[in-house]
Amino acid sequence: MKRSLILAALLACTTAMAESPVAIAIHGGAGTILPENMTAEREKAIRSALEQSIRAGHEVLEAGGPSLEAVATALRVLEDAPEFNAGRGAVLTNTGTVEMDASIMDGRTLNAGAVASVKRIRHPIDAAKRVLHDSPHVMLMGEGAMSFAEEHGLEFKDEDWFITDFRREQLESIQADEQAATQLSEDWYSTVGAVALDADGNLAAATSTGGMANKRWGRVGDSPIIGAGTYADNRSCAVSATGHGEFFIRHVVAYSICSLMRHGGATLHEAADSIINGTLKELGADGGVIAIDAEGHIAMPFNTAGMYRATIDTEGQLQIAIYRDE
Ligand code: ASP
């Protein structure tokens, strides 16, 4: 009797798990990412940060937590990892400062939060999440966003904490060769992002970045723009983008992918692929997206040599990849 009760409980548990799949995908940017440009040491650090990030996000989902918290948790890890262009290790502006952008969206309610051009906030993604939860607004920028973050007790660090030698040298070499300033390279673009499906069937997306190296005039890219760099809607999908932000804004990339699914009847893969390898590629606009739908399908198209990426799918399988053919 006792035994059959245990069996029944186990069965119920397994069925519940099968009925409520969870899944998560993350990216650390797309660009001219080739094995010959990579040192073994850098590749190891990148793979390890990706693994740590996706496992942290997945743990939240496995514990029954919301996708909104899972994507923020995954991004906090990448914002702290100096290898990526977000938080610590973010690219430098024309004057050598760090100005960061982030956004997050809840696919259940369509609530969203974003910050643009913020400085010294350790986790810009948390600032965006606070905007979503604790303000009547969607986007805050600059000094005002920083005051808001301070009032809500977010952690600040000295600007030096964010700046790595790698980024200092990168800025020097860009400024020494203005010709290079017009080209896209992996070192210039490597935003981080996450999308997830939780056990309640809710989708969420989040993106965080230092933007474009050597940027000036308060330039802001697609990452904090809801619809361009980030979008989530339970009725279609959740998307986080990386790439040449100006094009992603003009083509409202994240929203367009969701809209092709919802209104155009496309599958997740068809929708994501047609924007990245169709619309954007035809324009010469480099980049990629990670996207997930309500069934936990994951698409990660990119039109560059590589994209730092990782997934834990509905079967619990972990995959980490950097180059095209992985
Ligand atoms: N999309 C970001 C921007 O334009 C850069 C990136 O994805 O790395 O600011």
Residues whose N, C-alpha, C, O or C-beta is under 5 A from the ligand:
A	BS01	LIG	G29 W188 Y189 S190 T191 T209 G211 M212 G221 D222 S223 A241 T242 G243 H244 G245 E246
